[in-house]
Protein backbone atom coordinates (compact mmCIF):
# COMPACT_ATOMS: atom_id res chain seq x y z
CA UNK A 1 0.00 0.00 0.00
CA UNK A 2 1.53 3.29 -1.02
CA UNK A 3 1.22 6.87 0.19
CA UNK A 4 -1.41 9.14 -1.30
CA UNK A 5 -0.95 12.78 -2.27
CA UNK A 6 -2.84 15.04 0.10
CA UNK A 7 -5.32 17.84 -0.63
CA UNK A 8 -5.15 18.12 -4.39
CA UNK A 9 -1.37 17.85 -4.72
CA UNK A 10 -0.23 16.99 -8.20
CA UNK A 11 1.38 13.77 -7.08
CA UNK A 12 4.94 15.00 -7.48
CA UNK A 13 5.24 15.33 -3.76
CA UNK A 14 3.70 12.92 -1.21
CA UNK A 15 2.54 14.27 2.15
CA UNK A 16 1.76 12.18 5.20
CA UNK A 17 -1.09 13.49 7.37
CA UNK A 18 -2.16 12.54 10.85
CA UNK A 19 -5.77 11.79 11.73
CA UNK A 20 -7.69 14.60 13.36
CA UNK A 21 -8.26 14.01 17.07
CA UNK A 22 -11.02 15.69 19.03
CA UNK A 23 -11.16 15.75 22.82
CA UNK A 24 -14.63 15.70 24.38
CA UNK A 25 -15.25 16.39 28.02
CA UNK A 26 -18.48 16.26 29.98
CA UNK A 27 -19.29 17.94 33.24
CA UNK A 28 -21.96 16.70 35.60
CA UNK A 29 -23.62 19.44 37.57
CA UNK A 30 -24.85 18.16 40.92
CA UNK A 31 -28.42 18.99 41.96
CA UNK A 32 -28.85 22.10 44.04
CA UNK A 33 -30.40 20.18 46.91
CA UNK A 34 -29.37 20.80 50.48
CA UNK A 35 -30.61 17.39 51.66
CA UNK A 36 -28.37 15.27 53.84
CA UNK A 37 -27.74 11.74 52.51
CA UNK A 38 -29.74 10.22 55.39
CA UNK A 39 -32.76 12.51 55.04
CA UNK A 40 -35.98 11.13 56.49
CA UNK A 41 -38.98 11.15 54.21
CA UNK A 42 -42.62 10.24 53.82
CA UNK A 43 -44.12 8.52 50.77
CA UNK A 44 -46.60 10.13 48.38
CA UNK A 45 -48.62 8.33 45.70
CA UNK A 46 -48.75 10.47 42.56
CA UNK A 47 -52.30 11.19 41.39
CA UNK A 48 -53.45 11.88 37.84
CA UNK A 49 -52.73 15.54 37.02
CA UNK A 50 -50.02 15.96 39.70
CA UNK A 51 -46.74 17.69 38.93
CA UNK A 52 -43.63 17.81 41.08
CA UNK A 53 -44.10 21.54 41.58
CA UNK A 54 -47.70 21.00 42.74
CA UNK A 55 -46.65 18.22 45.13
CA UNK A 56 -43.78 20.37 46.46
CA UNK A 57 -46.16 23.25 47.14
CA UNK A 58 -48.61 20.94 48.96
CA UNK A 59 -45.87 19.68 51.29
CA UNK A 60 -44.02 23.02 51.57
CA UNK A 61 -40.75 21.59 50.21
CA UNK A 62 -38.66 22.47 47.17
CA UNK A 63 -38.93 20.83 43.76
CA UNK A 64 -35.13 20.37 43.82
CA UNK A 65 -35.36 18.40 47.08
CA UNK A 66 -38.03 16.05 45.70
CA UNK A 67 -36.06 15.58 42.47
CA UNK A 68 -32.83 14.85 44.38
CA UNK A 69 -34.40 12.53 46.96
CA UNK A 70 -36.07 10.45 44.23
CA UNK A 71 -33.17 10.50 41.74
CA UNK A 72 -35.38 12.00 39.03
CA UNK A 73 -33.66 13.11 35.84
CA UNK A 74 -36.69 15.08 34.67
CA UNK A 75 -39.09 16.72 37.12
CA UNK A 76 -41.80 16.66 34.43
CA UNK A 77 -41.60 12.88 33.98
CA UNK A 78 -43.77 11.46 36.76
CA UNK A 79 -46.72 9.11 36.33
CA UNK A 80 -49.96 8.53 38.23
CA UNK A 81 -49.42 5.62 40.62
CA UNK A 82 -45.71 6.38 41.07
CA UNK A 83 -44.48 6.62 44.66
CA UNK A 84 -42.35 9.65 45.52
CA UNK A 85 -40.32 10.29 48.65
CA UNK A 86 -41.17 13.65 50.22
CA UNK A 87 -38.53 15.12 52.56
CA UNK A 88 -39.56 15.12 56.21
CA UNK A 89 -39.97 18.54 57.70
CA UNK A 90 -42.55 19.49 55.13
CA UNK A 91 -46.16 19.71 56.19
CA UNK A 92 -48.92 17.22 55.51
CA UNK A 93 -50.72 17.99 52.27
CA UNK A 94 -53.70 20.31 52.40
CA UNK A 95 -56.91 18.30 52.42
CA UNK A 96 -59.31 18.97 49.58
CA UNK A 97 -62.29 17.69 51.59
CA UNK A 98 -64.44 20.50 52.86
CA UNK A 99 -65.99 20.14 56.27
CA UNK A 100 -69.76 20.50 56.51
CA UNK A 101 -71.63 22.88 58.77
CA UNK A 102 -71.76 22.07 62.44
CA UNK A 103 -75.08 22.09 64.21
CA UNK A 104 -75.73 22.13 67.91
CA UNK A 105 -79.05 21.24 69.46
CA UNK A 106 -80.33 22.94 72.57
CA UNK A 107 -81.59 20.73 75.43
Backbone torsions as a table, in degrees:
resi	resn	phi	psi	omega
1	UNK	NA	128.6	-175.7
2	UNK	-100.4	175.8	178.0
3	UNK	-83.7	151.1	-177.8
4	UNK	-113.2	142.5	176.6
5	UNK	-67.0	139.2	-175.4
6	UNK	-97.7	144.4	168.5
7	UNK	49.7	55.5	173.4
8	UNK	74.8	15.8	177.6
9	UNK	-63.9	157.5	-175.6
10	UNK	-82.8	3.5	177.0
11	UNK	91.6	-9.6	179.9
12	UNK	-76.0	-20.2	179.6
13	UNK	-133.4	128.4	-178.1
14	UNK	-98.9	134.8	-178.0
15	UNK	-122.7	129.7	174.2
16	UNK	-89.1	135.9	177.1
17	UNK	-122.1	152.8	177.5
18	UNK	-97.2	150.8	176.9
19	UNK	-66.4	149.5	178.3
20	UNK	-77.0	132.7	179.4
21	UNK	-116.5	135.2	179.6
22	UNK	-121.6	129.5	177.1
23	UNK	-95.7	131.7	178.5
24	UNK	-121.0	131.0	176.7
25	UNK	-123.9	149.3	175.2
26	UNK	-124.8	147.7	178.5
27	UNK	-123.8	128.4	176.5
28	UNK	-97.1	124.0	179.4
29	UNK	-96.0	119.3	-178.7
30	UNK	-67.8	152.0	177.1
31	UNK	-60.0	156.2	-177.5
32	UNK	-89.7	29.2	-178.8
33	UNK	-79.3	148.4	176.5
34	UNK	-107.9	18.1	-178.4
35	UNK	-73.7	140.5	173.3
36	UNK	-76.6	152.6	-178.8
37	UNK	-58.1	-27.7	-177.3
38	UNK	-104.2	32.5	-178.0
39	UNK	-60.6	134.1	175.1
40	UNK	-79.3	152.5	-177.2
41	UNK	-149.5	166.2	171.1
42	UNK	-118.7	158.8	-178.1
43	UNK	-95.7	146.4	176.7
44	UNK	-132.9	133.0	177.5
45	UNK	-94.0	116.5	-177.0
46	UNK	-64.5	132.2	178.4
47	UNK	-101.9	158.0	177.0
48	UNK	-56.1	131.3	179.8
49	UNK	91.4	-9.6	179.0
50	UNK	-70.0	150.5	169.7
51	UNK	-129.6	160.7	179.5
52	UNK	-62.3	-37.7	-179.7
53	UNK	-67.0	-37.3	177.0
54	UNK	-65.0	-46.6	-179.8
55	UNK	-61.0	-44.3	179.4
56	UNK	-59.5	-41.9	-179.2
57	UNK	-68.0	-33.7	179.8
58	UNK	-68.7	-31.5	-178.8
59	UNK	-101.3	0.2	-179.6
60	UNK	58.7	45.7	175.8
61	UNK	-128.8	170.3	-178.2
62	UNK	-88.5	151.3	174.8
63	UNK	-58.9	-43.4	-179.3
64	UNK	-58.2	-38.5	-179.9
65	UNK	-68.2	-40.2	177.4
66	UNK	-65.7	-44.5	179.6
67	UNK	-59.6	-47.1	-177.6
68	UNK	-66.6	-44.8	-176.7
69	UNK	-64.8	-29.6	-177.6
70	UNK	-101.0	-0.9	179.3
71	UNK	64.2	31.8	-179.4
72	UNK	-75.5	139.6	175.4
73	UNK	-94.1	-19.8	179.7
74	UNK	-142.2	114.6	-177.6
75	UNK	-63.9	-20.0	-179.2
76	UNK	-88.0	-2.4	-174.6
77	UNK	-107.2	68.1	173.9
78	UNK	-120.9	154.7	-175.4
79	UNK	-125.2	148.7	174.2
80	UNK	-58.3	135.7	-178.7
81	UNK	95.4	-14.1	178.7
82	UNK	-73.1	143.3	176.9
83	UNK	-98.7	129.2	178.2
84	UNK	-117.1	143.2	172.8
85	UNK	-84.6	131.5	177.9
86	UNK	-113.1	124.7	-178.3
87	UNK	-55.6	136.3	175.8
88	UNK	-64.9	156.2	-178.1
89	UNK	103.3	-21.2	173.2
90	UNK	-76.7	174.4	179.6
91	UNK	-95.5	165.3	173.7
92	UNK	-67.9	149.4	-177.8
93	UNK	-63.0	152.2	179.0
94	UNK	-70.7	130.7	-179.9
95	UNK	-74.9	139.8	178.5
96	UNK	-96.0	4.2	-179.5
97	UNK	-90.1	121.8	-179.9
98	UNK	-84.2	142.2	178.6
99	UNK	-85.7	143.9	-179.9
100	UNK	-80.0	173.0	179.7
101	UNK	-68.4	150.0	179.5
102	UNK	-102.2	131.6	178.3
103	UNK	-117.0	147.0	177.4
104	UNK	-126.9	135.1	179.3
105	UNK	-101.3	141.3	177.5
106	UNK	-85.5	145.2	178.9
107	UNK	-70.8	NA	NA
